[in-house]
Amino acid sequence: MTKYLVQRVLSGAALVFVLTSAIFFLVRGLGPNPAEYLAGDTATADQVSAIEEQIGVDRPLVAQYGDWFGHFIRGDLGSSWTGQGEVAQTISASFPITLSIAVGALAVALVLGFGIGTLAAARRGALDRFLQVLVIVGLALPGFWLALMLAQFFAVDLGWFPATGYTSFSESPVEWLRSITLPVIGLTVATVAAISQQVRNSVIEVSGQDFVRTLRARGLPTRSILLKHVLRNAAGAPLTVAALHFVTALSGAVAVERAFGLHGIGNKVQIASISGDAPTLMSIVALTVILVVLVNLATDVLLAWLNPKVRIS
């Protein structure tokens, strides 16, 4: 297990390096000249050159990348080029919003997806047919539209939840939960549909294998077989789907944040992209890549623990 974990950590670190490098050269190599944006339309060539020297974009791209990456791995994210202050402060204020929504949606989707999928596979009948309808409806509903409908009904009409704004967990756990409930629901429906369908198919497939029939012949209780043996062997594909949907949730949270007036990381990325604020944009992208790699690493480790055969593959 240790060897497997080391291999996954090293491959994850290499992936982070490759992706951040590629994104940096795409953003800085193909993007507009940020000095021209900062100087304004009426700036002279000398004024643009002075700003280029000030922010360091007059040097070769390789030198710029080495400088940025060296500071990044030391935890120094630098300052915004557009006067937004320290990048670390900007991210610390906005990243928890997006992360709360994405992680909350994933947690709810895992609980509901495994619960509904397992019940549908075990009992079949009406619940199984309901699941098929849920999958179709859940995958067809746009998250942004659903978020608007939830905000209108539960926040504006009923007043059960705040229509806009975010309260941090440190300020009030209850208000934090209220502020993310509707955004989480807006992101969860499609993920629940996908995970529950995958769980249902995997449980049915594993339940028909020889070792399950042997356990039944030995007289083990059906619930024990299902929870201790079938689910453990059937969890691989659903967990992989869940990890993929977490990446989707991070991008989908941007639209949901706009519907609820939340100033999450998506808002900062949009502003940084328009203004050419490379320090902010690259730091957010790099941290997002690291987060996605960590989620995939955790998924691989969990799959290896559930099924030792994975470590050999």
Residue, then its C-alpha position, 0 to 999 in steps of 0.5 A: m500500500t505504501k509503494y502504491l501511495v508513493q507512486r500516486v503522490l509522485s504522479g500527482a505532483a508531476l501532473v500538477f507541474v505539467l498542467t500549471s506549466a501549460i496553463f501559464f504559457l497559454v495564459r501569458g503566451l497567447g493572452p493580451n498584453p496586461a500592460e496595455y490594459l493597465a495603462g489605458d487606451t490613451a497611454t503612450a508606448d513609453q508608458v506601456s513599456a514602463i508598466e511592462e518593466q514594473i510588473g515583469v512581463d518584459r522578460p522572456l516567458v521562461a524567466q517569468y515562469g521560473d519566477w512565478f513557480g519559485h514564489f508559488i511553491r514557497g507560498d508567495l502568491g504575489s500581488s494583483w496587477t490590478g490593485q486588488g491587493e495580495v492574491a492570497q487574501t483574495i483567494s482566502a476570501s473567495f475560495p472557501i465559498t466555492l469549496s463549501i458549495a462543491v464539497g457540500a454538493l459532493a457529500v450530499a450526492l454520495v449519501l443520496g446516490f449510494g442510498i437510492g442506488t442500493l435500494a433500487a438494486a436491492r428492491r427493484g420494482a417501483l423504486d427502480r423505475f423511479l430512479q430511471v426517471l430521476v436520472i433522466v430529469g436530473l441530467a436534463l435540468p440545467g444547474f443555473w436554471l434550477a438554482l434560479m427556481l430554488a432561489q425564487f421559491f425557497a428564498v424569495d417566496l417562502g423566505w426560508f433561506p437567504a436569497t443572496g450572500y454568504t456567511s462563513f462557518s467561523e461567523s455562524p455555522v447555522e447561517w453558513l449552512r443556510s447560505i449554502t443549502l440552495p446552491v448545494i441543492g442546485l448542484t446536487v441533482a444531476t450528480v445524485a442521478a449519475i451516482s445512484q444510477q452507477v451504484r444501482n448497476s454496479v450492485i446488480e452486477v456484483s450481486g450476480q457473481d459467484f462469491v455472493r451466491t456462495l455467501r448466500a448459500r452459507g446462510l449469511p443475512t442478506r443485509s450483511i452480504l449487501l453492506k459488507h461484501v457487495l457494496r465494497n466490491a461495487a463502490g469502485a465505479p461510483l466513486t470514480v464517477a463522484a470524483l469526476h463530478f467534483v470537477t464538474a461541481l467546481s466549474g458548475a459552482v461558478a454559475v450557481e454563485r452568480a444566481f445567488g450573488l456569491h463572490g466565489i472563485g469563479n467571479k475572481v477568475q472572470i475579473a482576472s481573465i478580462s483584466g489580464d491579472a496573471p498572478t491572480l488567475m494563475s494562482i487560482v488555476a494552480l490551486t484548483v488543479i492541486l485540489v482536483v489532483l488531491v481528490n483523485l489521489a484520495t479516490d485512488v487510495l480509497l479504491a485501493w483500500l476497498n479492492p487490493k487488486v487495484r494496487i497491482s494494476 
